[in-house]
Amino acid sequence: MASFYVKGGVELKGEIVPQGAKNEALQIISAVLLTKDKVTITNIPDIVDVNLQIELMAEIGVKVERITRHTCTFQADNIDPDYLGSEAFRKKSARLRGSVMIAGPMLARFGKAYVPKPGGDKIGRRRLDTHIIGFQKLGARFNYEDTNSLMQLTASKLRGAYMLLDEPSVTGTANIVMAAVMAEGITTIYNAACEPYLQQLCNMLNRMGAKISGIGSNLLTIEGVQKLSGTDHAMLPDMIEVGSFIGLAAMTQSELTIKNVGLSCLGIIPEKFMQLGIQMEFKGDDIFIPAQEVYQIQTFLDGSILTVSDHPWPGLTPDLLSIILVTATQAIGSVLIHQKMFESRLFFVDKLVDMGAQIILCDPHRATVIGIGRKYALHGITMSSPDIRAGVALLIAALSADGYSTIQNIEQIDRGYQYIDTRLNNLGADIQRIA
């Protein structure tokens, strides 16, 4: 496994452009299965998870032309639906959570889909009930093959239905939407996710000929159509990268400009970092972070300790809680981080404690950070990246620390952040990739 060898305590300076959105890409690339026509996608992030998804498309039978590392054309005019039931597909999809997003389009267009046990981060249970129940309400039949952990869905004809989702799952909503766009009649999805990435998917499907209304709200209405056509689509900037760079600038006392952030689609992300005392200026679609010697965490109006928690959009995405937690370690003041969705995502804090941070892990979902206000720097250690977001949080800690750190298992970081060592080294960081 590869590692990063990181020299800490180096001030960064310059401009950085966020990659295309990872979480959007996995949905959008899956949606190309809904049409025989050519679909062109731009601003694709060149990361492991997305590249695996593109490889899966090719193996299913999609014609893929990679014009550049960030632009691809897809044409799904010769698909083998039975490949998804093969051992080869199960092995590849076990490495990728996003493989589940293929089910909705395959069910809509071919009347059958296979869902293997999902891969991805080891951050706790990530159930698929919302996906499966939604498909069943559209008329799909469900069978679980225990011998190979494979879920099979079949439907001679999908029919529109009313459904109230038990949770506003982003991937669940996206999967159900992709199944419903070619179902007979009207589908109504209440308690739907409404993240910008889901809005992007719905807008793309409408350009392809779908009839989806209520986009951006938690009530989607879909009038089924018989077929969809090709389109062009550009990915949004990755909001998780934007938040990561804000935290990086604060922790390393660096002056950074984050370019082309898609400010209108960031929601409350900038506000949450400002609650930690981080200054920023908005210049068009750019965010300028000045170098700050200190930053102080706000309290609530009654003087009680600030709590930062994840919540469905327009609340704070859970993917940024690891970044906010590490950023708070060098602030003045305290904050309670409440990770509601995943019960294993805060377990990386023991590594920050080993570096000198003051953190109390209250339970699997909550951690209290007592900011040390730069009274002393964190110190470098050897550690391992447990998942994508924790891995980047540890990289940010290492860049701010005294001495050298080694971060192992950086394949986790590569799954979500493209060329992160090269891009940060261009700003003045000292990160060596060791095979």
Order of alpha helices (4+ residues) and beta strands (2+ residues): beta-beta-alpha-beta-alpha-beta-beta-alpha-alpha-beta-alpha-beta-beta-beta-alpha-beta-alpha-beta-beta-beta-alpha-beta-alpha-beta-beta-beta-alpha-beta-alpha-beta-beta-beta-alpha-beta-alpha-alpha-beta
